[in-house]
Amino acid sequence: MARKHRPQQRSPLPRALFFDEKADRIRSCESKDAHPSYEVARAHALSNGMGDVLNAYECTYCGQWHLTRRREQAGR
């Protein structure tokens, strides 16, 4: 009976080795519209008919609110 090939298990490298702050800033902040509050960001999503798809989050770079397709984290 032939043995099944099992791929080698490698330990995952820490994410920090691949983190690029400039790329993260562009992706999560500079390429998006900024809103002064959570309520304004949600209203913008709702007015575009995307209220059930887009979620608002407070940006760690600019302190304003952006919209994302990622699910809301607990605690808003």
Biopython code that builds the backbone (N, CA, C, O; Angstrom):
import numpy as np
from Bio.PDB.StructureBuilder import StructureBuilder

atoms = [
    (1, "MET", "N", (0.847, -1.172, 0.000)),
    (1, "MET", "CA", (0.000, 0.000, 0.000)),
    (1, "MET", "C", (0.899, 1.245, 0.000)),
    (1, "MET", "O", (1.852, 1.324, 0.776)),
    (2, "ALA", "N", (0.600, 2.201, -0.857)),
    (2, "ALA", "CA", (1.401, 3.413, -0.969)),
    (2, "ALA", "C", (1.100, 4.364, 0.171)),
    (2, "ALA", "O", (-0.038, 4.494, 0.623)),
    (3, "ARG", "N", (2.153, 5.025, 0.622)),
    (3, "ARG", "CA", (1.978, 6.021, 1.689)),
    (3, "ARG", "C", (1.464, 7.326, 1.100)),
    (3, "ARG", "O", (1.861, 7.734, 0.008)),
    (4, "LYS", "N", (0.594, 7.957, 1.829)),
    (4, "LYS", "CA", (0.089, 9.256, 1.391)),
    (4, "LYS", "C", (1.135, 10.318, 1.684)),
    (4, "LYS", "O", (1.781, 10.303, 2.732)),
    (5, "HIS", "N", (1.289, 11.229, 0.752)),
    (5, "HIS", "CA", (2.239, 12.317, 0.940)),
    (5, "HIS", "C", (1.635, 13.386, 1.851)),
    (5, "HIS", "O", (0.535, 13.880, 1.603)),
    (6, "ARG", "N", (2.345, 13.722, 2.870)),
    (6, "ARG", "CA", (1.897, 14.798, 3.768)),
    (6, "ARG", "C", (2.856, 15.971, 3.627)),
    (6, "ARG", "O", (4.069, 15.798, 3.747)),
    (7, "PRO", "N", (2.330, 17.143, 3.379)),
    (7, "PRO", "CA", (3.212, 18.304, 3.272)),
    (7, "PRO", "C", (3.853, 18.604, 4.628)),
    (7, "PRO", "O", (3.255, 18.380, 5.681)),
    (8, "GLN", "N", (5.076, 19.112, 4.575)),
    (8, "GLN", "CA", (5.757, 19.470, 5.809)),
    (8, "GLN", "C", (5.014, 20.607, 6.489)),
    (8, "GLN", "O", (4.541, 21.538, 5.839)),
    (9, "GLN", "N", (4.923, 20.514, 7.791)),
    (9, "GLN", "CA", (4.292, 21.603, 8.534)),
    (9, "GLN", "C", (5.382, 22.576, 8.944)),
    (9, "GLN", "O", (6.373, 22.205, 9.574)),
    (10, "ARG", "N", (5.178, 23.800, 8.580)),
    (10, "ARG", "CA", (6.141, 24.850, 8.919)),
    (10, "ARG", "C", (5.508, 25.784, 9.933)),
    (10, "ARG", "O", (4.303, 26.035, 9.900)),
    (11, "SER", "N", (6.316, 26.284, 10.814)),
    (11, "SER", "CA", (5.775, 27.246, 11.769)),
    (11, "SER", "C", (5.565, 28.567, 11.032)),
    (11, "SER", "O", (6.438, 29.008, 10.284)),
    (12, "PRO", "N", (4.414, 29.196, 11.241)),
    (12, "PRO", "CA", (4.156, 30.462, 10.544)),
    (12, "PRO", "C", (5.092, 31.554, 11.051)),
    (12, "PRO", "O", (5.398, 31.626, 12.241)),
    (13, "LEU", "N", (5.537, 32.396, 10.132)),
    (13, "LEU", "CA", (6.391, 33.513, 10.520)),
    (13, "LEU", "C", (5.529, 34.615, 11.123)),
    (13, "LEU", "O", (4.374, 34.783, 10.732)),
    (14, "PRO", "N", (6.074, 35.357, 12.059)),
    (14, "PRO", "CA", (5.304, 36.453, 12.649)),
    (14, "PRO", "C", (4.885, 37.466, 11.593)),
    (14, "PRO", "O", (5.649, 37.775, 10.679)),
    (15, "ARG", "N", (3.682, 37.972, 11.722)),
    (15, "ARG", "CA", (3.159, 38.950, 10.762)),
    (15, "ARG", "C", (4.042, 40.187, 10.710)),
    (15, "ARG", "O", (4.148, 40.831, 9.666)),
    (16, "ALA", "N", (4.674, 40.523, 11.823)),
    (16, "ALA", "CA", (5.490, 41.728, 11.896)),
    (16, "ALA", "C", (6.616, 41.726, 10.861)),
    (16, "ALA", "O", (7.066, 42.791, 10.440)),
    (17, "LEU", "N", (7.071, 40.554, 10.452)),
    (17, "LEU", "CA", (8.133, 40.491, 9.448)),
    (17, "LEU", "C", (7.666, 41.018, 8.100)),
    (17, "LEU", "O", (8.481, 41.470, 7.296)),
    (18, "PHE", "N", (6.367, 40.965, 7.847)),
    (18, "PHE", "CA", (5.827, 41.366, 6.554)),
    (18, "PHE", "C", (5.041, 42.676, 6.619)),
    (18, "PHE", "O", (4.518, 43.120, 5.597)),
    (19, "PHE", "N", (4.946, 43.298, 7.777)),
    (19, "PHE", "CA", (4.125, 44.490, 7.934)),
    (19, "PHE", "C", (4.798, 45.682, 7.276)),
    (19, "PHE", "O", (5.967, 45.967, 7.536)),
    (20, "ASP", "N", (4.065, 46.369, 6.432)),
    (20, "ASP", "CA", (4.550, 47.554, 5.736)),
    (20, "ASP", "C", (3.619, 48.704, 6.126)),
    (20, "ASP", "O", (2.498, 48.807, 5.629)),
    (21, "GLU", "N", (4.103, 49.563, 7.019)),
    (21, "GLU", "CA", (3.239, 50.626, 7.547)),
    (21, "GLU", "C", (2.756, 51.582, 6.462)),
    (21, "GLU", "O", (1.607, 52.020, 6.501)),
    (22, "LYS", "N", (3.603, 51.913, 5.501)),
    (22, "LYS", "CA", (3.189, 52.829, 4.437)),
    (22, "LYS", "C", (2.057, 52.217, 3.609)),
    (22, "LYS", "O", (1.075, 52.892, 3.301)),
    (23, "ALA", "N", (2.195, 50.947, 3.254)),
    (23, "ALA", "CA", (1.147, 50.272, 2.480)),
    (23, "ALA", "C", (-0.132, 50.152, 3.293)),
    (23, "ALA", "O", (-1.228, 50.292, 2.751)),
    (24, "ASP", "N", (0.001, 49.893, 4.596)),
    (24, "ASP", "CA", (-1.177, 49.791, 5.457)),
    (24, "ASP", "C", (-1.887, 51.134, 5.563)),
    (24, "ASP", "O", (-3.117, 51.189, 5.536)),
    (25, "ARG", "N", (-1.126, 52.214, 5.681)),
    (25, "ARG", "CA", (-1.723, 53.557, 5.763)),
    (25, "ARG", "C", (-2.491, 53.875, 4.486)),
    (25, "ARG", "O", (-3.598, 54.410, 4.547)),
    (26, "ILE", "N", (-1.921, 53.555, 3.343)),
    (26, "ILE", "CA", (-2.596, 53.825, 2.067)),
    (26, "ILE", "C", (-3.863, 52.990, 1.960)),
    (26, "ILE", "O", (-4.919, 53.503, 1.588)),
    (27, "ARG", "N", (-3.762, 51.695, 2.288)),
    (27, "ARG", "CA", (-4.900, 50.777, 2.147)),
    (27, "ARG", "C", (-6.022, 51.106, 3.129)),
    (27, "ARG", "O", (-7.193, 51.076, 2.753)),
    (28, "SER", "N", (-5.685, 51.418, 4.375)),
    (28, "SER", "CA", (-6.727, 51.578, 5.378)),
    (28, "SER", "C", (-7.137, 53.022, 5.638)),
    (28, "SER", "O", (-8.133, 53.255, 6.322)),
    (29, "CYS", "N", (-6.398, 53.999, 5.113)),
    (29, "CYS", "CA", (-6.735, 55.394, 5.409)),
    (29, "CYS", "C", (-6.761, 56.285, 4.159)),
    (29, "CYS", "O", (-7.813, 56.800, 3.783)),
    (30, "GLU", "N", (-5.627, 56.458, 3.536)),
    (30, "GLU", "CA", (-5.498, 57.457, 2.479)),
    (30, "GLU", "C", (-6.339, 57.175, 1.239)),
    (30, "GLU", "O", (-6.690, 58.104, 0.511)),
    (31, "SER", "N", (-6.662, 55.923, 0.989)),
    (31, "SER", "CA", (-7.444, 55.591, -0.199)),
    (31, "SER", "C", (-8.952, 55.639, 0.050)),
    (31, "SER", "O", (-9.739, 55.343, -0.849)),
    (32, "LYS", "N", (-9.356, 56.012, 1.275)),
    (32, "LYS", "CA", (-10.776, 55.998, 1.635)),
    (32, "LYS", "C", (-11.268, 57.388, 2.022)),
    (32, "LYS", "O", (-10.489, 58.253, 2.422)),
    (33, "ASP", "N", (-12.582, 57.580, 1.893)),
    (33, "ASP", "CA", (-13.190, 58.824, 2.366)),
    (33, "ASP", "C", (-13.171, 58.835, 3.884)),
    (33, "ASP", "O", (-13.374, 57.803, 4.524)),
    (34, "ALA", "N", (-12.926, 60.009, 4.458)),
    (34, "ALA", "CA", (-12.907, 60.163, 5.918)),
    (34, "ALA", "C", (-14.200, 60.832, 6.374)),
    (34, "ALA", "O", (-14.688, 61.762, 5.731)),
    (35, "HIS", "N", (-14.746, 60.354, 7.482)),
    (35, "HIS", "CA", (-15.978, 60.895, 8.046)),
    (35, "HIS", "C", (-15.693, 61.314, 9.485)),
    (35, "HIS", "O", (-14.934, 60.640, 10.182)),
    (36, "PRO", "N", (-16.293, 62.422, 9.944)),
    (36, "PRO", "CA", (-15.981, 62.934, 11.274)),
    (36, "PRO", "C", (-16.512, 62.092, 12.435)),
    (36, "PRO", "O", (-16.019, 62.224, 13.556)),
    (37, "SER", "N", (-17.498, 61.236, 12.195)),
    (37, "SER", "CA", (-18.050, 60.428, 13.289)),
    (37, "SER", "C", (-18.571, 59.098, 12.755)),
    (37, "SER", "O", (-18.743, 58.918, 11.550)),
    (38, "TYR", "N", (-18.816, 58.177, 13.675)),
    (38, "TYR", "CA", (-19.383, 56.875, 13.331)),
    (38, "TYR", "C", (-20.737, 57.055, 12.655)),
    (38, "TYR", "O", (-21.029, 56.407, 11.650)),
    (39, "GLU", "N", (-21.554, 57.936, 13.210)),
    (39, "GLU", "CA", (-22.902, 58.152, 12.692)),
    (39, "GLU", "C", (-22.888, 58.675, 11.258)),
    (39, "GLU", "O", (-23.687, 58.244, 10.426)),
    (40, "VAL", "N", (-21.979, 59.601, 10.974)),
    (40, "VAL", "CA", (-21.880, 60.157, 9.618)),
    (40, "VAL", "C", (-21.406, 59.082, 8.638)),
    (40, "VAL", "O", (-21.910, 58.997, 7.518)),
    (41, "ALA", "N", (-20.446, 58.270, 9.054)),
    (41, "ALA", "CA", (-19.954, 57.193, 8.191)),
    (41, "ALA", "C", (-21.071, 56.192, 7.893)),
    (41, "ALA", "O", (-21.243, 55.785, 6.744)),
    (42, "ARG", "N", (-21.830, 55.792, 8.912)),
    (42, "ARG", "CA", (-22.935, 54.847, 8.708)),
    (42, "ARG", "C", (-24.009, 55.462, 7.814)),
    (42, "ARG", "O", (-24.564, 54.778, 6.955)),
    (43, "ALA", "N", (-24.303, 56.739, 8.010)),
    (43, "ALA", "CA", (-25.305, 57.416, 7.181)),
    (43, "ALA", "C", (-24.856, 57.424, 5.718)),
    (43, "ALA", "O", (-25.678, 57.258, 4.817)),
    (44, "HIS", "N", (-23.570, 57.615, 5.483)),
    (44, "HIS", "CA", (-23.042, 57.595, 4.117)),
    (44, "HIS", "C", (-23.238, 56.210, 3.498)),
    (44, "HIS", "O", (-23.647, 56.096, 2.342)),
    (45, "ALA", "N", (-22.947, 55.165, 4.263)),
    (45, "ALA", "CA", (-23.128, 53.794, 3.755)),
    (45, "ALA", "C", (-24.606, 53.520, 3.460)),
    (45, "ALA", "O", (-24.936, 52.923, 2.435)),
    (46, "LEU", "N", (-25.474, 53.947, 4.341)),
    (46, "LEU", "CA", (-26.910, 53.728, 4.153)),
    (46, "LEU", "C", (-27.442, 54.508, 2.949)),
    (46, "LEU", "O", (-28.293, 54.008, 2.213)),
    (47, "SER", "N", (-26.946, 55.727, 2.750)),
    (47, "SER", "CA", (-27.434, 56.548, 1.636)),
    (47, "SER", "C", (-27.031, 55.963, 0.279)),
    (47, "SER", "O", (-27.670, 56.235, -0.737)),
    (48, "ASN", "N", (-25.972, 55.163, 0.275)),
    (48, "ASN", "CA", (-25.532, 54.511, -0.961)),
    (48, "ASN", "C", (-26.124, 53.116, -1.127)),
    (48, "ASN", "O", (-25.771, 52.394, -2.059)),
    (49, "GLY", "N", (-27.026, 52.739, -0.220)),
    (49, "GLY", "CA", (-27.626, 51.413, -0.293)),
    (49, "GLY", "C", (-26.677, 50.297, 0.101)),
    (49, "GLY", "O", (-26.902, 49.138, -0.247)),
    (50, "MET", "N", (-25.616, 50.635, 0.823)),
    (50, "MET", "CA", (-24.615, 49.648, 1.209)),
    (50, "MET", "C", (-24.559, 49.444, 2.725)),
    (50, "MET", "O", (-23.581, 48.910, 3.248)),
    (51, "GLY", "N", (-25.598, 49.866, 3.419)),
    (51, "GLY", "CA", (-25.615, 49.785, 4.875)),
    (51, "GLY", "C", (-25.481, 48.384, 5.424)),
    (51, "GLY", "O", (-24.973, 48.195, 6.529)),
    (52, "ASP", "N", (-25.937, 47.386, 4.657)),
    (52, "ASP", "CA", (-25.837, 46.010, 5.141)),
    (52, "ASP", "C", (-24.494, 45.369, 4.789)),
    (52, "ASP", "O", (-24.212, 44.254, 5.227)),
    (53, "VAL", "N", (-23.662, 46.061, 4.004)),
    (53, "VAL", "CA", (-22.380, 45.509, 3.558)),
    (53, "VAL", "C", (-21.190, 46.219, 4.211)),
    (53, "VAL", "O", (-20.200, 45.587, 4.579)),
    (54, "LEU", "N", (-21.304, 47.535, 4.348)),
    (54, "LEU", "CA", (-20.181, 48.325, 4.853)),
    (54, "LEU", "C", (-20.306, 48.600, 6.356)),
    (54, "LEU", "O", (-21.396, 48.836, 6.878)),
    (55, "ASN", "N", (-19.170, 48.563, 7.022)),
    (55, "ASN", "CA", (-19.100, 48.871, 8.452)),
    (55, "ASN", "C", (-18.118, 50.013, 8.665)),
    (55, "ASN", "O", (-17.155, 50.162, 7.914)),
    (56, "ALA", "N", (-18.363, 50.805, 9.678)),
    (56, "ALA", "CA", (-17.496, 51.942, 9.989)),
    (56, "ALA", "C", (-16.469, 51.540, 11.040)),
    (56, "ALA", "O", (-16.754, 50.739, 11.929)),
    (57, "TYR", "N", (-15.273, 52.106, 10.926)),
    (57, "TYR", "CA", (-14.229, 51.898, 11.936)),
    (57, "TYR", "C", (-13.449, 53.184, 12.121)),
    (57, "TYR", "O", (-13.307, 53.974, 11.188)),
    (58, "GLU", "N", (-12.943, 53.392, 13.330)),
    (58, "GLU", "CA", (-12.143, 54.567, 13.623)),
    (58, "GLU", "C", (-10.711, 54.296, 13.187)),
    (58, "GLU", "O", (-10.126, 53.280, 13.562)),
    (59, "CYS", "N", (-10.157, 55.186, 12.410)),
    (59, "CYS", "CA", (-8.824, 55.019, 11.842)),
    (59, "CYS", "C", (-7.738, 55.304, 12.873)),
    (59, "CYS", "O", (-7.795, 56.300, 13.595)),
    (60, "THR", "N", (-6.759, 54.426, 12.932)),
    (60, "THR", "CA", (-5.643, 54.624, 13.858)),
    (60, "THR", "C", (-4.657, 55.665, 13.343)),
    (60, "THR", "O", (-3.824, 56.158, 14.103)),
    (61, "TYR", "N", (-4.743, 56.002, 12.064)),
    (61, "TYR", "CA", (-3.816, 56.974, 11.491)),
    (61, "TYR", "C", (-4.343, 58.409, 11.573)),
    (61, "TYR", "O", (-3.613, 59.310, 11.985)),
    (62, "CYS", "N", (-5.599, 58.629, 11.185)),
    (62, "CYS", "CA", (-6.114, 60.003, 11.124)),
    (62, "CYS", "C", (-7.144, 60.311, 12.206)),
    (62, "CYS", "O", (-7.482, 61.476, 12.413)),
    (63, "GLY", "N", (-7.653, 59.286, 12.903)),
    (63, "GLY", "CA", (-8.626, 59.508, 13.966)),
    (63, "GLY", "C", (-10.049, 59.717, 13.474)),
    (63, "GLY", "O", (-10.963, 59.862, 14.286)),
    (64, "GLN", "N", (-10.255, 59.734, 12.164)),
    (64, "GLN", "CA", (-11.598, 59.869, 11.625)),
    (64, "GLN", "C", (-12.162, 58.481, 11.347)),
    (64, "GLN", "O", (-11.545, 57.476, 11.699)),
    (65, "TRP", "N", (-13.324, 58.423, 10.720)),
    (65, "TRP", "CA", (-14.015, 57.150, 10.483)),
    (65, "TRP", "C", (-14.027, 56.815, 9.003)),
    (65, "TRP", "O", (-14.261, 57.684, 8.163)),
    (66, "HIS", "N", (-13.774, 55.552, 8.687)),
    (66, "HIS", "CA", (-13.794, 55.048, 7.312)),
    (66, "HIS", "C", (-14.767, 53.882, 7.233)),
    (66, "HIS", "O", (-15.226, 53.369, 8.254)),
    (67, "LEU", "N", (-15.076, 53.471, 6.010)),
    (67, "LEU", "CA", (-15.958, 52.323, 5.787)),
    (67, "LEU", "C", (-15.157, 51.147, 5.245)),
    (67, "LEU", "O", (-14.212, 51.323, 4.476)),
    (68, "THR", "N", (-15.542, 49.968, 5.652)),
    (68, "THR", "CA", (-14.889, 48.746, 5.204)),
    (68, "THR", "C", (-15.917, 47.642, 5.018)),
    (68, "THR", "O", (-17.014, 47.702, 5.572)),
    (69, "ARG", "N", (-15.560, 46.647, 4.245)),
    (69, "ARG", "CA", (-16.414, 45.474, 4.089)),
    (69, "ARG", "C", (-16.173, 44.438, 5.188)),
    (69, "ARG", "O", (-16.944, 43.489, 5.330)),
    (70, "ARG", "N", (-15.121, 44.617, 5.951)),
    (70, "ARG", "CA", (-14.839, 43.692, 7.038)),
    (70, "ARG", "C", (-15.913, 43.823, 8.110)),
    (70, "ARG", "O", (-16.506, 44.885, 8.296)),
    (71, "ARG", "N", (-16.146, 42.713, 8.809)),
    (71, "ARG", "CA", (-17.163, 42.726, 9.860)),
    (71, "ARG", "C", (-16.732, 43.581, 11.029)),
    (71, "ARG", "O", (-15.544, 43.729, 11.315)),
    (72, "GLU", "N", (-17.735, 44.148, 11.705)),
    (72, "GLU", "CA", (-17.453, 44.964, 12.877)),
    (72, "GLU", "C", (-16.832, 44.119, 13.968)),
    (72, "GLU", "O", (-17.200, 42.961, 14.165)),
    (73, "GLN", "N", (-15.883, 44.717, 14.677)),
    (73, "GLN", "CA", (-15.299, 44.034, 15.824)),
    (73, "GLN", "C", (-16.136, 44.330, 17.054)),
    (73, "GLN", "O", (-16.807, 45.360, 17.117)),
    (74, "ALA", "N", (-16.104, 43.449, 18.019)),
    (74, "ALA", "CA", (-16.871, 43.639, 19.249)),
    (74, "ALA", "C", (-16.444, 44.933, 19.919)),
    (74, "ALA", "O", (-15.258, 45.261, 19.955)),
    (75, "GLY", "N", (-17.389, 45.646, 20.434)),
    (75, "GLY", "CA", (-17.098, 46.901, 21.108)),
    (75, "GLY", "C", (-17.090, 48.109, 20.200)),
    (75, "GLY", "O", (-16.832, 49.231, 20.635)),
    (76, "ARG", "N", (-17.379, 47.866, 18.922)),
    (76, "ARG", "CA", (-17.447, 48.926, 17.921)),
    (76, "ARG", "C", (-16.162, 49.628, 17.889)),
    (76, "ARG", "O", (-15.991, 50.567, 17.112)),
]
sb = StructureBuilder()
sb.init_structure("model")
sb.init_model(0)
sb.init_chain("A")
sb.init_seg("    ")
for serial, (resi, resn, name, xyz) in enumerate(atoms, 1):
    if name == "N":
        sb.init_residue(resn, " ", resi, " ")
    sb.init_atom(name, np.array(xyz, "f"), 0.0, 1.0, " ", f" {name:<3s}", serial, name[0])
structure = sb.get_structure()
